[in-house]
Amino acid sequence: MTQANSEDGFSILEMIVAMTILALVLGIASQTIVLASRSIVKAREQVEAARKVRAIMAQYDADTESGTTAGLDAVARSGWTVKVQPMGGPKAKITAIVIENGGAGAGSQSFVTFMPVRQQTRP
Protein backbone atom coordinates (compact mmCIF):
# COMPACT_ATOMS: atom_id res chain seq x y z
CA MET A 1 0.00 0.00 0.00
CA THR A 2 1.29 3.47 -0.85
CA GLN A 3 1.39 6.26 1.63
CA ALA A 4 -0.68 9.45 0.88
CA ASN A 5 1.50 12.32 -0.17
CA SER A 6 0.74 15.81 1.18
CA GLU A 7 1.35 17.22 -2.33
CA ASP A 8 -1.62 15.40 -3.92
CA GLY A 9 -4.72 17.48 -4.88
CA PHE A 10 -5.73 20.97 -3.82
CA SER A 11 -5.92 22.28 -0.29
CA ILE A 12 -9.19 23.71 1.05
CA LEU A 13 -7.65 27.20 1.02
CA GLU A 14 -6.81 26.91 -2.68
CA MET A 15 -10.37 25.76 -3.42
CA ILE A 16 -11.85 28.70 -1.49
CA VAL A 17 -9.64 31.18 -3.36
CA ALA A 18 -10.52 29.59 -6.73
CA MET A 19 -14.25 29.64 -5.99
CA THR A 20 -14.09 33.27 -4.84
CA ILE A 21 -12.34 34.30 -8.05
CA LEU A 22 -14.89 32.33 -10.11
CA ALA A 23 -17.80 34.02 -8.28
CA LEU A 24 -16.32 37.47 -8.93
CA VAL A 25 -15.78 36.77 -12.62
CA LEU A 26 -19.29 35.35 -13.06
CA GLY A 27 -20.81 38.34 -11.23
CA ILE A 28 -18.98 40.83 -13.44
CA ALA A 29 -19.88 38.87 -16.58
CA SER A 30 -23.59 38.74 -15.67
CA GLN A 31 -23.68 42.48 -14.94
CA THR A 32 -22.02 43.14 -18.31
CA ILE A 33 -24.66 41.05 -20.09
CA VAL A 34 -27.50 42.86 -18.28
CA LEU A 35 -26.01 46.27 -19.12
CA ALA A 36 -25.57 45.28 -22.77
CA SER A 37 -29.18 44.09 -23.07
CA ARG A 38 -30.46 47.34 -21.52
CA SER A 39 -28.34 49.31 -23.98
CA ILE A 40 -29.79 47.36 -26.89
CA VAL A 41 -33.35 48.05 -25.72
CA LYS A 42 -32.59 51.77 -25.25
CA ALA A 43 -31.00 51.97 -28.70
CA ARG A 44 -34.07 50.37 -30.28
CA GLU A 45 -36.33 52.86 -28.50
CA GLN A 46 -34.20 55.77 -29.72
CA VAL A 47 -34.23 54.47 -33.30
CA GLU A 48 -38.01 54.13 -33.18
CA ALA A 49 -38.39 57.63 -31.72
CA ALA A 50 -36.10 59.08 -34.41
CA ARG A 51 -38.15 57.32 -37.09
CA LYS A 52 -41.34 58.79 -35.62
CA VAL A 53 -39.80 62.28 -35.45
CA ARG A 54 -38.76 62.06 -39.12
CA ALA A 55 -42.34 61.11 -40.02
CA ILE A 56 -43.70 64.00 -37.94
CA MET A 57 -41.30 66.43 -39.61
CA ALA A 58 -42.33 65.18 -43.04
CA GLN A 59 -45.99 65.64 -42.08
CA TYR A 60 -45.25 69.12 -40.71
CA ASP A 61 -43.48 70.01 -43.94
CA ALA A 62 -46.39 68.71 -46.04
CA ASP A 63 -48.96 70.52 -43.88
CA THR A 64 -46.97 73.76 -44.08
CA GLU A 65 -46.92 73.57 -47.87
CA SER A 66 -50.62 72.73 -48.16
CA GLY A 67 -51.79 75.09 -45.41
CA THR A 68 -53.68 72.36 -43.50
CA THR A 69 -53.19 70.82 -40.06
CA ALA A 70 -54.94 67.47 -40.58
CA GLY A 71 -51.67 65.50 -40.44
CA LEU A 72 -50.49 67.20 -37.26
CA ASP A 73 -53.87 66.58 -35.65
CA ALA A 74 -53.32 62.86 -36.25
CA VAL A 75 -49.85 63.19 -34.72
CA ALA A 76 -51.36 64.77 -31.59
CA ARG A 77 -53.71 61.82 -31.20
CA SER A 78 -50.71 59.47 -31.22
CA GLY A 79 -49.32 61.02 -28.03
CA TRP A 80 -46.73 63.28 -29.63
CA THR A 81 -46.95 67.07 -29.57
CA VAL A 82 -45.49 69.60 -31.98
CA LYS A 83 -44.78 73.12 -30.76
CA VAL A 84 -43.73 75.80 -33.23
CA GLN A 85 -42.03 78.98 -32.01
CA PRO A 86 -40.71 81.76 -34.28
CA MET A 87 -37.18 82.79 -33.33
CA GLY A 88 -35.73 86.29 -33.60
CA GLY A 89 -38.72 88.57 -33.19
CA PRO A 90 -41.10 89.92 -35.86
CA LYS A 91 -38.59 89.50 -38.67
CA ALA A 92 -37.93 85.89 -37.74
CA LYS A 93 -36.17 83.86 -40.35
CA ILE A 94 -36.02 80.67 -38.28
CA THR A 95 -38.71 78.62 -36.60
CA ALA A 96 -37.94 76.35 -33.64
CA ILE A 97 -39.91 73.12 -33.70
CA VAL A 98 -40.13 71.08 -30.49
CA ILE A 99 -41.47 67.54 -30.81
CA GLU A 100 -42.25 65.79 -27.53
CA ASN A 101 -43.47 62.37 -26.58
CA GLY A 102 -46.24 62.58 -24.01
CA GLY A 103 -44.87 59.60 -22.04
CA ALA A 104 -44.28 60.15 -18.34
CA GLY A 105 -41.01 59.50 -16.55
CA ALA A 106 -38.01 57.94 -18.26
CA GLY A 107 -39.99 57.26 -21.48
CA SER A 108 -40.50 60.97 -22.15
CA GLN A 109 -38.48 62.26 -25.10
CA SER A 110 -38.01 65.70 -26.62
CA PHE A 111 -36.52 66.67 -29.96
CA VAL A 112 -35.72 70.19 -31.13
CA THR A 113 -35.01 71.26 -34.68
CA PHE A 114 -34.90 74.55 -36.54
CA MET A 115 -36.36 75.32 -39.95
CA PRO A 116 -36.31 78.45 -42.06
CA VAL A 117 -39.59 80.34 -42.15
CA ARG A 118 -41.46 79.69 -45.36
CA GLN A 119 -43.01 82.50 -47.25
CA GLN A 120 -46.72 81.95 -47.71
CA THR A 121 -47.58 81.46 -51.36
CA ARG A 122 -50.54 83.46 -52.54
CA PRO A 123 -53.10 81.74 -54.77
C-alpha positions as CSV (number, residue, x, y, z in Angstrom):
1,M,0.0,0.0,0.0
2,T,1.3,3.5,-0.9
3,Q,1.4,6.3,1.6
4,A,-0.7,9.4,0.9
5,N,1.5,12.3,-0.2
6,S,0.7,15.8,1.2
7,E,1.4,17.2,-2.3
8,D,-1.6,15.4,-3.9
9,G,-4.7,17.5,-4.9
10,F,-5.7,21.0,-3.8
11,S,-5.9,22.3,-0.3
12,I,-9.2,23.7,1.1
13,L,-7.6,27.2,1.0
14,E,-6.8,26.9,-2.7
15,M,-10.4,25.8,-3.4
16,I,-11.9,28.7,-1.5
17,V,-9.6,31.2,-3.4
18,A,-10.5,29.6,-6.7
19,M,-14.3,29.6,-6.0
20,T,-14.1,33.3,-4.8
21,I,-12.3,34.3,-8.1
22,L,-14.9,32.3,-10.1
23,A,-17.8,34.0,-8.3
24,L,-16.3,37.5,-8.9
25,V,-15.8,36.8,-12.6
26,L,-19.3,35.4,-13.1
27,G,-20.8,38.3,-11.2
28,I,-19.0,40.8,-13.4
29,A,-19.9,38.9,-16.6
30,S,-23.6,38.7,-15.7
31,Q,-23.7,42.5,-14.9
32,T,-22.0,43.1,-18.3
33,I,-24.7,41.1,-20.1
34,V,-27.5,42.9,-18.3
35,L,-26.0,46.3,-19.1
36,A,-25.6,45.3,-22.8
37,S,-29.2,44.1,-23.1
38,R,-30.5,47.3,-21.5
39,S,-28.3,49.3,-24.0
40,I,-29.8,47.4,-26.9
41,V,-33.4,48.1,-25.7
42,K,-32.6,51.8,-25.3
43,A,-31.0,52.0,-28.7
44,R,-34.1,50.4,-30.3
45,E,-36.3,52.9,-28.5
46,Q,-34.2,55.8,-29.7
47,V,-34.2,54.5,-33.3
48,E,-38.0,54.1,-33.2
49,A,-38.4,57.6,-31.7
50,A,-36.1,59.1,-34.4
51,R,-38.2,57.3,-37.1
52,K,-41.3,58.8,-35.6
53,V,-39.8,62.3,-35.5
54,R,-38.8,62.1,-39.1
55,A,-42.3,61.1,-40.0
56,I,-43.7,64.0,-37.9
57,M,-41.3,66.4,-39.6
58,A,-42.3,65.2,-43.0
59,Q,-46.0,65.6,-42.1
60,Y,-45.3,69.1,-40.7
61,D,-43.5,70.0,-43.9
62,A,-46.4,68.7,-46.0
63,D,-49.0,70.5,-43.9
64,T,-47.0,73.8,-44.1
65,E,-46.9,73.6,-47.9
66,S,-50.6,72.7,-48.2
67,G,-51.8,75.1,-45.4
68,T,-53.7,72.4,-43.5
69,T,-53.2,70.8,-40.1
70,A,-54.9,67.5,-40.6
71,G,-51.7,65.5,-40.4
72,L,-50.5,67.2,-37.3
73,D,-53.9,66.6,-35.7
74,A,-53.3,62.9,-36.3
75,V,-49.8,63.2,-34.7
76,A,-51.4,64.8,-31.6
77,R,-53.7,61.8,-31.2
78,S,-50.7,59.5,-31.2
79,G,-49.3,61.0,-28.0
80,W,-46.7,63.3,-29.6
81,T,-47.0,67.1,-29.6
82,V,-45.5,69.6,-32.0
83,K,-44.8,73.1,-30.8
84,V,-43.7,75.8,-33.2
85,Q,-42.0,79.0,-32.0
86,P,-40.7,81.8,-34.3
87,M,-37.2,82.8,-33.3
88,G,-35.7,86.3,-33.6
89,G,-38.7,88.6,-33.2
90,P,-41.1,89.9,-35.9
91,K,-38.6,89.5,-38.7
92,A,-37.9,85.9,-37.7
93,K,-36.2,83.9,-40.3
94,I,-36.0,80.7,-38.3
95,T,-38.7,78.6,-36.6
96,A,-37.9,76.3,-33.6
97,I,-39.9,73.1,-33.7
98,V,-40.1,71.1,-30.5
99,I,-41.5,67.5,-30.8
100,E,-42.3,65.8,-27.5
101,N,-43.5,62.4,-26.6
102,G,-46.2,62.6,-24.0
103,G,-44.9,59.6,-22.0
104,A,-44.3,60.1,-18.3
105,G,-41.0,59.5,-16.5
106,A,-38.0,57.9,-18.3
107,G,-40.0,57.3,-21.5
108,S,-40.5,61.0,-22.2
109,Q,-38.5,62.3,-25.1
110,S,-38.0,65.7,-26.6
111,F,-36.5,66.7,-30.0
112,V,-35.7,70.2,-31.1
113,T,-35.0,71.3,-34.7
114,F,-34.9,74.5,-36.5
115,M,-36.4,75.3,-39.9
116,P,-36.3,78.4,-42.1
117,V,-39.6,80.3,-42.1
118,R,-41.5,79.7,-45.4
119,Q,-43.0,82.5,-47.3
120,Q,-46.7,81.9,-47.7
121,T,-47.6,81.5,-51.4
122,R,-50.5,83.5,-52.5
123,P,-53.1,81.7,-54.8
